[in-house]
Structure formats: structure tokens, C-alpha cells
Amino acid sequence: MEFILWIVHVLVAATLVGLVLLQHGKGADMGAAFGSGASGSLFGASGSANFLSRTTAVLATAFFLTSMSLTFFSAQVKGPAAQPVGQTVPAAPAAPAAPVAPANDADKSGAIPN
């Protein structure tokens, strides 16, 4: 189920990106809007939503729902790797400390340097 959801999610995302890139921006005709009788609007006449904008809205909703579903699936506890609440993992035993070698021959005698 989760694998199919991933496939749908990736396909919806790719299609959504393609549809957004195909659409004509509102500010693209801003230079022509001044003095061209564009219904008194700075960015031109805003008509009803066309097929591309409606499809984009549907795909955006589908992307949101698949994202939420994938989040739900990933939040579920899976398999024996999960640790029950309240139990602690035993710590690994500490390694014995290695002896410190003297820095030079004078230190081997045990004499305190001046």
C-alpha cells in the first residue's frame, strides 16, 4: 500500500510541476494592461478558472493528501526495531585504558624535571 502511495505521490508531483510551468502568469501581460482596456485591472481581466487552473487545484489537493498519508504511514511503529517506552538499552562495557608511554628517555627514570 505504501509503495503504491509513493508512486502516486511522485506522479502527482511531476504532473503538478508540469501544469504550473505550462500556465500563463498573471503578471505576464502587465505592460499591455496599461491603456489596453483591461477591465480596469492592473493585471488584466480575471475571468473564471480554466481547465489548467482547476486541474492544478485538484492535483495540489491530491499532493497534500498523499503527503499526509505518507506521513501517517511513516509514523507507525514497524517491526522489532522499535523500543518499548520505558526500557533502556544496556550500555556497552567501557574499553580498558591504554598505558601512557613516556614522552622521552628522561621521564623513564622517574625523576621530577626541574
DRENDRENMI-844833 format. One record per atom (N, C-alpha, C, O): z negated, y, x; chain; atom name; residue in one letter. Coordinates in steps of 0.2 Angstrom, whole numbers, always signed. Example, Ala and Ser with C-alpha at 12.3 -4.5 7.8 and 13.67 -1.06 7.14 Angstrom:
residues 2
<atom <-39 -28 +66> 'A' 'N' 'A'>
<atom <-39 -22 +62> 'A' 'CA' 'A'>
<atom <-39 -16 +66> 'A' 'C' 'A'>
<atom <-42 -17 +71> 'A' 'O' 'A'>
<atom <-35 -11 +64> 'A' 'N' 'S'>
<atom <-36 -5 +68> 'A' 'CA' 'S'>
<atom <-39 +0 +64> 'A' 'C' 'S'>
<atom <-40 +6 +67> 'A' 'O' 'S'>
END
This chain:
residues 114
<atom <+0 -6 +4> 'A' 'N' 'M'>
<atom <+0 +0 +0> 'A' 'CA' 'M'>
<atom <+0 +6 +4> 'A' 'C' 'M'>
<atom <+4 +11 +3> 'A' 'O' 'M'>
<atom <-4 +6 +9> 'A' 'N' 'E'>
<atom <-5 +12 +14> 'A' 'CA' 'E'>
<atom <+2 +13 +18> 'A' 'C' 'E'>
<atom <+4 +19 +19> 'A' 'O' 'E'>
<atom <+5 +8 +20> 'A' 'N' 'F'>
<atom <+11 +8 +23> 'A' 'CA' 'F'>
<atom <+17 +11 +19> 'A' 'C' 'F'>
<atom <+21 +16 +21> 'A' 'O' 'F'>
<atom <+17 +9 +13> 'A' 'N' 'I'>
<atom <+22 +12 +8> 'A' 'CA' 'I'>
<atom <+21 +20 +7> 'A' 'C' 'I'>
<atom <+25 +24 +6> 'A' 'O' 'I'>
<atom <+14 +21 +7> 'A' 'N' 'L'>
<atom <+12 +28 +6> 'A' 'CA' 'L'>
<atom <+14 +32 +12> 'A' 'C' 'L'>
<atom <+16 +38 +11> 'A' 'O' 'L'>
<atom <+14 +30 +18> 'A' 'N' 'W'>
<atom <+16 +33 +24> 'A' 'CA' 'W'>
<atom <+23 +34 +23> 'A' 'C' 'W'>
<atom <+26 +40 +25> 'A' 'O' 'W'>
<atom <+27 +29 +21> 'A' 'N' 'I'>
<atom <+35 +30 +21> 'A' 'CA' 'I'>
<atom <+36 +36 +16> 'A' 'C' 'I'>
<atom <+41 +40 +17> 'A' 'O' 'I'>
<atom <+33 +35 +10> 'A' 'N' 'V'>
<atom <+35 +41 +5> 'A' 'CA' 'V'>
<atom <+33 +47 +8> 'A' 'C' 'V'>
<atom <+36 +52 +7> 'A' 'O' 'V'>
<atom <+27 +48 +11> 'A' 'N' 'H'>
<atom <+25 +54 +14> 'A' 'CA' 'H'>
<atom <+30 +57 +19> 'A' 'C' 'H'>
<atom <+31 +63 +19> 'A' 'O' 'H'>
<atom <+32 +53 +23> 'A' 'N' 'V'>
<atom <+37 +56 +28> 'A' 'CA' 'V'>
<atom <+43 +58 +25> 'A' 'C' 'V'>
<atom <+46 +63 +27> 'A' 'O' 'V'>
<atom <+46 +54 +20> 'A' 'N' 'L'>
<atom <+52 +55 +17> 'A' 'CA' 'L'>
<atom <+51 +62 +13> 'A' 'C' 'L'>
<atom <+56 +66 +13> 'A' 'O' 'L'>
<atom <+46 +63 +9> 'A' 'N' 'V'>
<atom <+45 +69 +6> 'A' 'CA' 'V'>
<atom <+44 +75 +10> 'A' 'C' 'V'>
<atom <+47 +80 +9> 'A' 'O' 'V'>
<atom <+41 +74 +16> 'A' 'N' 'A'>
<atom <+40 +80 +21> 'A' 'CA' 'A'>
<atom <+47 +82 +24> 'A' 'C' 'A'>
<atom <+48 +87 +24> 'A' 'O' 'A'>
<atom <+51 +77 +25> 'A' 'N' 'A'>
<atom <+58 +78 +28> 'A' 'CA' 'A'>
<atom <+62 +82 +23> 'A' 'C' 'A'>
<atom <+66 +86 +25> 'A' 'O' 'A'>
<atom <+62 +79 +17> 'A' 'N' 'T'>
<atom <+66 +82 +12> 'A' 'CA' 'T'>
<atom <+64 +89 +10> 'A' 'C' 'T'>
<atom <+68 +94 +9> 'A' 'O' 'T'>
<atom <+57 +90 +10> 'A' 'N' 'L'>
<atom <+54 +97 +9> 'A' 'CA' 'L'>
<atom <+56 +102 +14> 'A' 'C' 'L'>
<atom <+58 +107 +12> 'A' 'O' 'L'>
<atom <+56 +100 +20> 'A' 'N' 'V'>
<atom <+59 +104 +26> 'A' 'CA' 'V'>
<atom <+66 +106 +25> 'A' 'C' 'V'>
<atom <+68 +112 +25> 'A' 'O' 'V'>
<atom <+70 +101 +23> 'A' 'N' 'G'>
<atom <+77 +102 +22> 'A' 'CA' 'G'>
<atom <+78 +107 +16> 'A' 'C' 'G'>
<atom <+83 +111 +17> 'A' 'O' 'G'>
<atom <+75 +106 +11> 'A' 'N' 'L'>
<atom <+76 +110 +5> 'A' 'CA' 'L'>
<atom <+74 +118 +6> 'A' 'C' 'L'>
<atom <+77 +122 +4> 'A' 'O' 'L'>
<atom <+68 +118 +10> 'A' 'N' 'V'>
<atom <+66 +125 +12> 'A' 'CA' 'V'>
<atom <+71 +129 +16> 'A' 'C' 'V'>
<atom <+72 +135 +15> 'A' 'O' 'V'>
<atom <+74 +125 +21> 'A' 'N' 'L'>
<atom <+79 +128 +25> 'A' 'CA' 'L'>
<atom <+86 +129 +22> 'A' 'C' 'L'>
<atom <+89 +134 +24> 'A' 'O' 'L'>
<atom <+87 +126 +16> 'A' 'N' 'L'>
<atom <+93 +127 +13> 'A' 'CA' 'L'>
<atom <+93 +133 +8> 'A' 'C' 'L'>
<atom <+98 +136 +6> 'A' 'O' 'L'>
<atom <+87 +135 +6> 'A' 'N' 'Q'>
<atom <+86 +141 +1> 'A' 'CA' 'Q'>
<atom <+87 +147 +4> 'A' 'C' 'Q'>
<atom <+86 +149 +10> 'A' 'O' 'Q'>
<atom <+89 +152 +0> 'A' 'N' 'H'>
<atom <+91 +159 +2> 'A' 'CA' 'H'>
<atom <+84 +163 +1> 'A' 'C' 'H'>
<atom <+81 +163 -4> 'A' 'O' 'H'>
<atom <+83 +166 +7> 'A' 'N' 'G'>
<atom <+76 +170 +7> 'A' 'CA' 'G'>
<atom <+77 +176 +2> 'A' 'C' 'G'>
<atom <+82 +179 +1> 'A' 'O' 'G'>
<atom <+71 +178 +0> 'A' 'N' 'K'>
<atom <+71 +184 -5> 'A' 'CA' 'K'>
<atom <+73 +191 -1> 'A' 'C' 'K'>
<atom <+76 +195 -4> 'A' 'O' 'K'>
<atom <+71 +191 +5> 'A' 'N' 'G'>
<atom <+72 +197 +9> 'A' 'CA' 'G'>
<atom <+79 +197 +13> 'A' 'C' 'G'>
<atom <+80 +202 +16> 'A' 'O' 'G'>
<atom <+83 +192 +12> 'A' 'N' 'A'>
<atom <+89 +192 +15> 'A' 'CA' 'A'>
<atom <+94 +198 +12> 'A' 'C' 'A'>
<atom <+98 +200 +16> 'A' 'O' 'A'>
<atom <+94 +200 +6> 'A' 'N' 'D'>
<atom <+98 +205 +3> 'A' 'CA' 'D'>
<atom <+94 +211 +3> 'A' 'C' 'D'>
<atom <+96 +216 -1> 'A' 'O' 'D'>
<atom <+89 +213 +7> 'A' 'N' 'M'>
<atom <+86 +219 +6> 'A' 'CA' 'M'>
<atom <+90 +225 +7> 'A' 'C' 'M'>
<atom <+89 +230 +4> 'A' 'O' 'M'>
<atom <+94 +225 +12> 'A' 'N' 'G'>
<atom <+99 +230 +14> 'A' 'CA' 'G'>
<atom <+104 +232 +8> 'A' 'C' 'G'>
<atom <+105 +238 +7> 'A' 'O' 'G'>
<atom <+106 +227 +5> 'A' 'N' 'A'>
<atom <+111 +228 -1> 'A' 'CA' 'A'>
<atom <+107 +230 -7> 'A' 'C' 'A'>
<atom <+110 +233 -12> 'A' 'O' 'A'>
<atom <+100 +229 -7> 'A' 'N' 'A'>
<atom <+96 +231 -13> 'A' 'CA' 'A'>
<atom <+96 +238 -14> 'A' 'C' 'A'>
<atom <+95 +241 -20> 'A' 'O' 'A'>
<atom <+96 +242 -9> 'A' 'N' 'F'>
<atom <+95 +249 -9> 'A' 'CA' 'F'>
<atom <+102 +252 -12> 'A' 'C' 'F'>
<atom <+107 +252 -8> 'A' 'O' 'F'>
<atom <+102 +255 -18> 'A' 'N' 'G'>
<atom <+108 +258 -21> 'A' 'CA' 'G'>
<atom <+113 +253 -24> 'A' 'C' 'G'>
<atom <+118 +256 -25> 'A' 'O' 'G'>
<atom <+111 +247 -24> 'A' 'N' 'S'>
<atom <+117 +242 -27> 'A' 'CA' 'S'>
<atom <+115 +240 -34> 'A' 'C' 'S'>
<atom <+118 +236 -36> 'A' 'O' 'S'>
<atom <+110 +244 -37> 'A' 'N' 'G'>
<atom <+109 +242 -44> 'A' 'CA' 'G'>
<atom <+105 +236 -45> 'A' 'C' 'G'>
<atom <+108 +232 -49> 'A' 'O' 'G'>
<atom <+100 +234 -41> 'A' 'N' 'A'>
<atom <+97 +228 -41> 'A' 'CA' 'A'>
<atom <+91 +228 -46> 'A' 'C' 'A'>
<atom <+86 +225 -44> 'A' 'O' 'A'>
<atom <+92 +230 -52> 'A' 'N' 'S'>
<atom <+87 +230 -57> 'A' 'CA' 'S'>
<atom <+81 +233 -55> 'A' 'C' 'S'>
<atom <+75 +232 -57> 'A' 'O' 'S'>
<atom <+81 +238 -51> 'A' 'N' 'G'>
<atom <+75 +242 -49> 'A' 'CA' 'G'>
<atom <+70 +239 -45> 'A' 'C' 'G'>
<atom <+65 +241 -44> 'A' 'O' 'G'>
<atom <+72 +234 -41> 'A' 'N' 'S'>
<atom <+68 +230 -37> 'A' 'CA' 'S'>
<atom <+70 +230 -30> 'A' 'C' 'S'>
<atom <+76 +231 -28> 'A' 'O' 'S'>
<atom <+65 +231 -26> 'A' 'N' 'L'>
<atom <+66 +231 -19> 'A' 'CA' 'L'>
<atom <+70 +225 -16> 'A' 'C' 'L'>
<atom <+74 +226 -12> 'A' 'O' 'L'>
<atom <+68 +219 -18> 'A' 'N' 'F'>
<atom <+70 +213 -16> 'A' 'CA' 'F'>
<atom <+76 +210 -20> 'A' 'C' 'F'>
<atom <+77 +204 -20> 'A' 'O' 'F'>
<atom <+78 +214 -25> 'A' 'N' 'G'>
<atom <+83 +211 -29> 'A' 'CA' 'G'>
<atom <+81 +209 -36> 'A' 'C' 'G'>
<atom <+74 +208 -37> 'A' 'O' 'G'>
<atom <+85 +207 -40> 'A' 'N' 'A'>
<atom <+83 +204 -47> 'A' 'CA' 'A'>
<atom <+80 +197 -46> 'A' 'C' 'A'>
<atom <+83 +193 -42> 'A' 'O' 'A'>
<atom <+74 +196 -49> 'A' 'N' 'S'>
<atom <+71 +190 -48> 'A' 'CA' 'S'>
<atom <+72 +186 -55> 'A' 'C' 'S'>
<atom <+68 +187 -60> 'A' 'O' 'S'>
<atom <+77 +182 -55> 'A' 'N' 'G'>
<atom <+78 +178 -61> 'A' 'CA' 'G'>
<atom <+74 +172 -61> 'A' 'C' 'G'>
<atom <+69 +171 -57> 'A' 'O' 'G'>
<atom <+76 +167 -66> 'A' 'N' 'S'>
<atom <+72 +161 -67> 'A' 'CA' 'S'>
<atom <+73 +157 -61> 'A' 'C' 'S'>
<atom <+78 +157 -57> 'A' 'O' 'S'>
<atom <+68 +152 -60> 'A' 'N' 'A'>
<atom <+69 +147 -54> 'A' 'CA' 'A'>
<atom <+75 +143 -55> 'A' 'C' 'A'>
<atom <+76 +140 -60> 'A' 'O' 'A'>
<atom <+78 +142 -49> 'A' 'N' 'N'>
<atom <+84 +137 -49> 'A' 'CA' 'N'>
<atom <+82 +130 -47> 'A' 'C' 'N'>
<atom <+76 +129 -47> 'A' 'O' 'N'>
<atom <+87 +126 -47> 'A' 'N' 'F'>
<atom <+86 +119 -45> 'A' 'CA' 'F'>
<atom <+83 +118 -39> 'A' 'C' 'F'>
<atom <+78 +114 -38> 'A' 'O' 'F'>
<atom <+85 +122 -34> 'A' 'N' 'L'>
<atom <+81 +121 -27> 'A' 'CA' 'L'>
<atom <+74 +123 -27> 'A' 'C' 'L'>
<atom <+70 +119 -24> 'A' 'O' 'L'>
<atom <+72 +128 -30> 'A' 'N' 'S'>
<atom <+65 +130 -30> 'A' 'CA' 'S'>
<atom <+61 +126 -34> 'A' 'C' 'S'>
<atom <+55 +124 -33> 'A' 'O' 'S'>
<atom <+64 +123 -40> 'A' 'N' 'R'>
<atom <+60 +118 -44> 'A' 'CA' 'R'>
<atom <+59 +112 -40> 'A' 'C' 'R'>
<atom <+53 +109 -41> 'A' 'O' 'R'>
<atom <+64 +109 -37> 'A' 'N' 'T'>
<atom <+64 +103 -33> 'A' 'CA' 'T'>
<atom <+59 +104 -27> 'A' 'C' 'T'>
<atom <+55 +99 -26> 'A' 'O' 'T'>
<atom <+59 +110 -24> 'A' 'N' 'T'>
<atom <+54 +111 -19> 'A' 'CA' 'T'>
<atom <+47 +111 -21> 'A' 'C' 'T'>
<atom <+42 +109 -18> 'A' 'O' 'T'>
<atom <+46 +114 -27> 'A' 'N' 'A'>
<atom <+39 +114 -30> 'A' 'CA' 'A'>
<atom <+37 +107 -32> 'A' 'C' 'A'>
<atom <+31 +105 -31> 'A' 'O' 'A'>
<atom <+41 +102 -34> 'A' 'N' 'V'>
<atom <+39 +96 -36> 'A' 'CA' 'V'>
<atom <+38 +92 -29> 'A' 'C' 'V'>
<atom <+33 +88 -29> 'A' 'O' 'V'>
<atom <+42 +93 -24> 'A' 'N' 'L'>
<atom <+41 +89 -18> 'A' 'CA' 'L'>
<atom <+35 +92 -15> 'A' 'C' 'L'>
<atom <+31 +88 -11> 'A' 'O' 'L'>
<atom <+33 +98 -15> 'A' 'N' 'A'>
<atom <+27 +101 -12> 'A' 'CA' 'A'>
<atom <+21 +98 -16> 'A' 'C' 'A'>
<atom <+16 +96 -13> 'A' 'O' 'A'>
<atom <+21 +97 -22> 'A' 'N' 'T'>
<atom <+16 +93 -26> 'A' 'CA' 'T'>
<atom <+15 +86 -24> 'A' 'C' 'T'>
<atom <+10 +83 -23> 'A' 'O' 'T'>
<atom <+21 +83 -23> 'A' 'N' 'A'>
<atom <+21 +76 -21> 'A' 'CA' 'A'>
<atom <+18 +75 -14> 'A' 'C' 'A'>
<atom <+14 +70 -12> 'A' 'O' 'A'>
<atom <+20 +80 -9> 'A' 'N' 'F'>
<atom <+17 +80 -2> 'A' 'CA' 'F'>
<atom <+10 +81 -3> 'A' 'C' 'F'>
<atom <+6 +78 +1> 'A' 'O' 'F'>
<atom <+7 +85 -7> 'A' 'N' 'F'>
<atom <+0 +86 -7> 'A' 'CA' 'F'>
<atom <-4 +80 -10> 'A' 'C' 'F'>
<atom <-9 +78 -7> 'A' 'O' 'F'>
<atom <-1 +77 -15> 'A' 'N' 'L'>
<atom <-4 +71 -17> 'A' 'CA' 'L'>
<atom <-4 +65 -12> 'A' 'C' 'L'>
<atom <-9 +61 -12> 'A' 'O' 'L'>
<atom <+2 +64 -9> 'A' 'N' 'T'>
<atom <+2 +59 -4> 'A' 'CA' 'T'>
<atom <-3 +60 +2> 'A' 'C' 'T'>
<atom <-6 +56 +5> 'A' 'O' 'T'>
<atom <-4 +67 +4> 'A' 'N' 'S'>
<atom <-8 +69 +9> 'A' 'CA' 'S'>
<atom <-16 +67 +7> 'A' 'C' 'S'>
<atom <-19 +64 +11> 'A' 'O' 'S'>
<atom <-17 +68 +1> 'A' 'N' 'M'>
<atom <-24 +67 -2> 'A' 'CA' 'M'>
<atom <-25 +59 -2> 'A' 'C' 'M'>
<atom <-30 +57 -1> 'A' 'O' 'M'>
<atom <-20 +56 -4> 'A' 'N' 'S'>
<atom <-21 +48 -5> 'A' 'CA' 'S'>
<atom <-21 +45 +2> 'A' 'C' 'S'>
<atom <-26 +41 +3> 'A' 'O' 'S'>
<atom <-18 +48 +7> 'A' 'N' 'L'>
<atom <-19 +45 +14> 'A' 'CA' 'L'>
<atom <-25 +47 +17> 'A' 'C' 'L'>
<atom <-28 +43 +21> 'A' 'O' 'L'>
<atom <-28 +53 +15> 'A' 'N' 'T'>
<atom <-35 +54 +17> 'A' 'CA' 'T'>
<atom <-40 +50 +14> 'A' 'C' 'T'>
<atom <-45 +48 +17> 'A' 'O' 'T'>
<atom <-39 +48 +8> 'A' 'N' 'F'>
<atom <-43 +43 +4> 'A' 'CA' 'F'>
<atom <-43 +37 +8> 'A' 'C' 'F'>
<atom <-49 +34 +9> 'A' 'O' 'F'>
<atom <-37 +34 +9> 'A' 'N' 'F'>
<atom <-37 +28 +12> 'A' 'CA' 'F'>
<atom <-40 +28 +19> 'A' 'C' 'F'>
<atom <-43 +23 +21> 'A' 'O' 'F'>
<atom <-39 +33 +23> 'A' 'N' 'S'>
<atom <-42 +33 +30> 'A' 'CA' 'S'>
<atom <-49 +34 +30> 'A' 'C' 'S'>
<atom <-53 +32 +35> 'A' 'O' 'S'>
<atom <-52 +36 +25> 'A' 'N' 'A'>
<atom <-59 +37 +24> 'A' 'CA' 'A'>
<atom <-63 +31 +23> 'A' 'C' 'A'>
<atom <-69 +31 +23> 'A' 'O' 'A'>
<atom <-60 +26 +20> 'A' 'N' 'Q'>
<atom <-63 +20 +18> 'A' 'CA' 'Q'>
<atom <-65 +16 +24> 'A' 'C' 'Q'>
<atom <-61 +16 +29> 'A' 'O' 'Q'>
<atom <-71 +12 +24> 'A' 'N' 'V'>
<atom <-73 +8 +30> 'A' 'CA' 'V'>
<atom <-69 +2 +30> 'A' 'C' 'V'>
<atom <-68 -1 +25> 'A' 'O' 'V'>
<atom <-67 +0 +36> 'A' 'N' 'K'>
<atom <-62 -5 +37> 'A' 'CA' 'K'>
<atom <-65 -10 +42> 'A' 'C' 'K'>
<atom <-67 -8 +47> 'A' 'O' 'K'>
<atom <-66 -17 +40> 'A' 'N' 'G'>
<atom <-67 -22 +44> 'A' 'CA' 'G'>
<atom <-74 -22 +48> 'A' 'C' 'G'>
<atom <-78 -18 +46> 'A' 'O' 'G'>
<atom <-75 -27 +52> 'A' 'N' 'P'>
<atom <-81 -27 +56> 'A' 'CA' 'P'>
<atom <-83 -22 +61> 'A' 'C' 'P'>
<atom <-88 -22 +64> 'A' 'O' 'P'>
<atom <-78 -18 +62> 'A' 'N' 'A'>
<atom <-79 -12 +67> 'A' 'CA' 'A'>
<atom <-84 -7 +65> 'A' 'C' 'A'>
<atom <-87 -3 +69> 'A' 'O' 'A'>
<atom <-85 -7 +58> 'A' 'N' 'A'>
<atom <-89 -2 +56> 'A' 'CA' 'A'>
<atom <-97 -4 +57> 'A' 'C' 'A'>
<atom <-98 -10 +56> 'A' 'O' 'A'>
<atom <-101 +1 +58> 'A' 'N' 'Q'>
<atom <-108 +0 +60> 'A' 'CA' 'Q'>
<atom <-112 +2 +54> 'A' 'C' 'Q'>
<atom <-111 +8 +51> 'A' 'O' 'Q'>
<atom <-116 -2 +51> 'A' 'N' 'P'>
<atom <-120 +0 +45> 'A' 'CA' 'P'>
<atom <-125 +5 +47> 'A' 'C' 'P'>
<atom <-127 +6 +53> 'A' 'O' 'P'>
<atom <-126 +10 +42> 'A' 'N' 'V'>
<atom <-130 +15 +43> 'A' 'CA' 'V'>
<atom <-138 +13 +45> 'A' 'C' 'V'>
<atom <-140 +9 +42> 'A' 'O' 'V'>
<atom <-141 +16 +50> 'A' 'N' 'G'>
<atom <-147 +15 +52> 'A' 'CA' 'G'>
<atom <-148 +10 +58> 'A' 'C' 'G'>
<atom <-153 +9 +61> 'A' 'O' 'G'>
<atom <-143 +6 +60> 'A' 'N' 'Q'>
<atom <-143 +2 +65> 'A' 'CA' 'Q'>
<atom <-141 +5 +72> 'A' 'C' 'Q'>
<atom <-136 +9 +71> 'A' 'O' 'Q'>
<atom <-144 +4 +77> 'A' 'N' 'T'>
<atom <-142 +7 +83> 'A' 'CA' 'T'>
<atom <-138 +1 +88> 'A' 'C' 'T'>
<atom <-140 -5 +87> 'A' 'O' 'T'>
<atom <-134 +4 +92> 'A' 'N' 'V'>
<atom <-131 -1 +97> 'A' 'CA' 'V'>
<atom <-135 -1 +103> 'A' 'C' 'V'>
<atom <-137 +4 +106> 'A' 'O' 'V'>
<atom <-136 -7 +105> 'A' 'N' 'P'>
<atom <-141 -8 +111> 'A' 'CA' 'P'>
<atom <-137 -5 +117> 'A' 'C' 'P'>
<atom <-131 -6 +118> 'A' 'O' 'P'>
<atom <-141 -1 +121> 'A' 'N' 'A'>
<atom <-138 +2 +127> 'A' 'CA' 'A'>
<atom <-137 -3 +133> 'A' 'C' 'A'>
<atom <-140 -8 +133> 'A' 'O' 'A'>
<atom <-132 -2 +137> 'A' 'N' 'A'>
<atom <-130 -6 +142> 'A' 'CA' 'A'>
<atom <-136 -6 +148> 'A' 'C' 'A'>
<atom <-138 +0 +149> 'A' 'O' 'A'>
<atom <-137 -11 +151> 'A' 'N' 'P'>
<atom <-143 -10 +156> 'A' 'CA' 'P'>
<atom <-140 -6 +162> 'A' 'C' 'P'>
<atom <-134 -6 +164> 'A' 'O' 'P'>
<atom <-145 -2 +165> 'A' 'N' 'A'>
<atom <-143 +3 +170> 'A' 'CA' 'A'>
<atom <-142 -1 +176> 'A' 'C' 'A'>
<atom <-145 -6 +178> 'A' 'O' 'A'>
<atom <-137 +1 +180> 'A' 'N' 'A'>
<atom <-135 -2 +186> 'A' 'CA' 'A'>
<atom <-140 +0 +192> 'A' 'C' 'A'>
<atom <-143 +6 +192> 'A' 'O' 'A'>
<atom <-142 -5 +196> 'A' 'N' 'P'>
<atom <-147 -3 +202> 'A' 'CA' 'P'>
<atom <-144 +3 +206> 'A' 'C' 'P'>
<atom <-138 +3 +207> 'A' 'O' 'P'>
<atom <-148 +7 +208> 'A' 'N' 'A'>
<atom <-146 +12 +213> 'A' 'CA' 'A'>
<atom <-144 +10 +220> 'A' 'C' 'A'>
<atom <-148 +5 +222> 'A' 'O' 'A'>
<atom <-139 +12 +222> 'A' 'N' 'A'>
<atom <-137 +10 +229> 'A' 'CA' 'A'>
<atom <-141 +14 +234> 'A' 'C' 'A'>
<atom <-143 +20 +233> 'A' 'O' 'A'>
<atom <-143 +10 +240> 'A' 'N' 'P'>
<atom <-147 +14 +245> 'A' 'CA' 'P'>
<atom <-143 +19 +248> 'A' 'C' 'P'>
<atom <-137 +19 +249> 'A' 'O' 'P'>
<atom <-146 +25 +250> 'A' 'N' 'V'>
<atom <-143 +31 +253> 'A' 'CA' 'V'>
<atom <-143 +30 +260> 'A' 'C' 'V'>
<atom <-148 +28 +264> 'A' 'O' 'V'>
<atom <-137 +30 +263> 'A' 'N' 'A'>
<atom <-136 +30 +270> 'A' 'CA' 'A'>
<atom <-138 +36 +274> 'A' 'C' 'A'>
<atom <-136 +41 +271> 'A' 'O' 'A'>
<atom <-141 +36 +280> 'A' 'N' 'P'>
<atom <-142 +42 +283> 'A' 'CA' 'P'>
<atom <-136 +45 +285> 'A' 'C' 'P'>
<atom <-131 +43 +286> 'A' 'O' 'P'>
<atom <-137 +52 +286> 'A' 'N' 'A'>
<atom <-131 +56 +287> 'A' 'CA' 'A'>
<atom <-129 +56 +295> 'A' 'C' 'A'>
<atom <-123 +56 +296> 'A' 'O' 'A'>
<atom <-133 +55 +299> 'A' 'N' 'N'>
<atom <-131 +54 +306> 'A' 'CA' 'N'>
<atom <-137 +50 +310> 'A' 'C' 'N'>
<atom <-141 +48 +307> 'A' 'O' 'N'>
<atom <-136 +49 +317> 'A' 'N' 'D'>
<atom <-140 +44 +321> 'A' 'CA' 'D'>
<atom <-147 +47 +321> 'A' 'C' 'D'>
<atom <-152 +43 +322> 'A' 'O' 'D'>
<atom <-148 +54 +321> 'A' 'N' 'A'>
<atom <-154 +57 +322> 'A' 'CA' 'A'>
<atom <-159 +55 +317> 'A' 'C' 'A'>
<atom <-165 +54 +317> 'A' 'O' 'A'>
<atom <-156 +54 +311> 'A' 'N' 'D'>
<atom <-160 +53 +305> 'A' 'CA' 'D'>
<atom <-163 +45 +305> 'A' 'C' 'D'>
<atom <-168 +44 +301> 'A' 'O' 'D'>
<atom <-160 +41 +309> 'A' 'N' 'K'>
<atom <-162 +34 +309> 'A' 'CA' 'K'>
<atom <-169 +33 +312> 'A' 'C' 'K'>
<atom <-172 +28 +311> 'A' 'O' 'K'>
<atom <-171 +38 +316> 'A' 'N' 'S'>
<atom <-177 +37 +320> 'A' 'CA' 'S'>
<atom <-183 +38 +315> 'A' 'C' 'S'>
<atom <-188 +37 +316> 'A' 'O' 'S'>
<atom <-182 +42 +310> 'A' 'N' 'G'>
<atom <-187 +43 +305> 'A' 'CA' 'G'>
<atom <-190 +50 +307> 'A' 'C' 'G'>
<atom <-195 +52 +303> 'A' 'O' 'G'>
<atom <-188 +53 +312> 'A' 'N' 'A'>
<atom <-191 +59 +314> 'A' 'CA' 'A'>
<atom <-189 +65 +310> 'A' 'C' 'A'>
<atom <-184 +65 +307> 'A' 'O' 'A'>
<atom <-194 +70 +309> 'A' 'N' 'I'>
<atom <-193 +75 +305> 'A' 'CA' 'I'>
<atom <-189 +81 +309> 'A' 'C' 'I'>
<atom <-192 +83 +314> 'A' 'O' 'I'>
<atom <-183 +83 +307> 'A' 'N' 'P'>
<atom <-180 +88 +311> 'A' 'CA' 'P'>
<atom <-184 +95 +311> 'A' 'C' 'P'>
<atom <-187 +96 +306> 'A' 'O' 'P'>
<atom <-183 +98 +316> 'A' 'N' 'N'>
<atom <-186 +105 +317> 'A' 'CA' 'N'>
<atom <-183 +110 +313> 'A' 'C' 'N'>
<atom <-186 +116 +313> 'A' 'O' 'N'>
END
